[in-house]
């Protein structure tokens, strides 16, 4: 009888130990994802600021008030995914305007903004890569046994990626 009770205590302790380890893996991934989202948000705000600083220079040089209209439609409460998409469209419009009007590249203030803009783009891509890599790890935990049990108990759900490339890679990994 004592052996059974000791056996039950050992099994319960082992399961509790496994639960704590898996829960800690989830918590670490969540902390990393939150940090990446915070970084992405800051970089997107900087990108919007740089585009807004470039707009009056372009408007003055080309005497055209209708440039970069996408900036005016970014909602204040937009999440990072929406803001990233809208700012990407605005960036593409900026590069299109620059390609069509090479005289803009002679503007020193605009060139300084464009340098900052390119550095910021690299920062955004790095933060998004970190986010996507961490989401892959998190989604693996949500989808695999025994961490799937912890995910069910804690109501963790799969998270979205910033691009389809990572999503496709995750789906391929899950098929194996």
KOLNU-705634 format. One line per 8 residues: their letters; for each residue x, y, z of C-alpha. Coordinates in steps of 0.25 Angstrom, whole numbers, plus 5000, padded with zeros to 4 digits. Layout:
REM KOLNU-705634
a = X Y Z  ...;
This chain:
REM KOLNU-705634
xxxxxxxx = 5000 5000 5000  5011 5010 5004  5018 5006 4990  5006 5010 4983  5004 5023 4990  5019 5026 4988  5018 5022 4973  5006 5031 4971;
xxxxxxxx = 5013 5043 4978  5025 5040 4969  5017 5040 4956  5009 5053 4960  5022 5060 4964  5028 5056 4950  5016 5061 4943  5016 5074 4951;
xxxxxxxx = 5031 5075 4947  5028 5073 4933  5016 5083 4933  5025 5094 4939  5036 5092 4929  5026 5092 4917  5019 5104 4923  5033 5111 4925;
xxxxxxxx = 5036 5109 4910  5022 5115 4907  5025 5127 4916  5039 5129 4910  5033 5129 4896  5022 5139 4900  5032 5148 4906  5041 5148 4893;
xxxxxxxx = 5028 5150 4884  5024 5162 4893  5038 5168 4892  5038 5166 4877  5024 5172 4875  5029 5184 4884  5041 5186 4875  5033 5184 4862;
xxxxxxxx = 5023 5195 4867  5034 5205 4870  5041 5202 4857  5028 5204 4850  5025 5217 4857  5039 5222 4853  5036 5218 4838  5023 5226 4839;
xxxxxxxx = 5030 5237 4844  5041 5237 4834  5031 5236 4823  5023 5248 4829  5037 5255 4829  5039 5252 4814  5025 5256 4810  5027 5271 4811;
xxxxxxxx = 5040 5271 4804  5035 5263 4793  5022 5272 4792  5031 5284 4792  5041 5279 4781  5030 5274 4772  5019 5284 4776  5009 5272 4777;
xxxxxxxx = 5000 5271 4789  4994 5257 4786  5007 5249 4789  5008 5237 4799  4993 5237 4802  4994 5224 4809  5000 5231 4821  4986 5238 4823;
xxxxxxxx = 4979 5225 4825  4986 5218 4836  4977 5216 4847  4981 5220 4861  4977 5207 4867  4983 5198 4856  4991 5186 4860  5005 5184 4855;
xxxxxxxx = 5001 5175 4844  4991 5185 4838  5001 5197 4840  5013 5188 4834  5004 5186 4822  5000 5200 4820  5014 5206 4822  5019 5196 4812;
xxxxxxxx = 5009 5201 4802  5014 5215 4806  5028 5211 4804  5026 5206 4791  5019 5218 4787  5031 5226 4792  5041 5218 4784  5032 5219 4771;
xxxxxxxx = 5032 5234 4773  5047 5234 4775  5049 5226 4762  5040 5235 4754  5046 5248 4759  5061 5246 4760  5063 5261 4763  5058 5257 4777;
xxxxxxxx = 5071 5250 4780  5079 5263 4780  5072 5267 4792  5081 5266 4804  5070 5266 4815  5062 5255 4807  5075 5247 4805  5077 5247 4820;
xxxxxxxx = 5063 5243 4823  5065 5232 4812  5078 5227 4819  5070 5226 4833  5058 5220 4825  5067 5209 4820  5074 5206 4833  5060 5206 4840;
xxxxxxxx = 5055 5196 4829  5067 5186 4833  5063 5188 4847  5048 5184 4844  5053 5172 4836  5061 5167 4847  5050 5169 4858  5040 5162 4848;
xxxxxxxx = 5050 5150 4846  5052 5149 4861  5037 5150 4863  5034 5139 4852  5045 5130 4858  5039 5131 4872  5025 5129 4867  5030 5116 4859;
xxxxxxxx = 5035 5111 4873  5022 5115 4880  5013 5109 4870  5021 5096 4870  5019 5096 4885  5004 5098 4883  5003 5087 4873  5012 5076 4879;
xxxxxxxx = 5010 5066 4890  5011 5067 4902  5012 5082 4901  4998 5082 4894  4992 5078 4907  4998 5091 4914  4994 5099 4902  4979 5094 4904;
xxxxxxxx = 4979 5096 4919  4985 5110 4918  4977 5113 4905  4989 5117 4897  4986 5118 4882  4995 5118 4870  5000 5132 4866  5000 5138 4852;
xxxxxxxx = 5013 5141 4844  5017 5154 4837  5018 5146 4824  5013 5134 4817  5027 5128 4816  5028 5125 4830  5014 5119 4831  5017 5110 4819;
xxxxxxxx = 5030 5105 4826  5022 5103 4839  5011 5095 4832  5022 5086 4825  5029 5083 4838  5015 5079 4844  5013 5069 4833  5025 5061 4836;
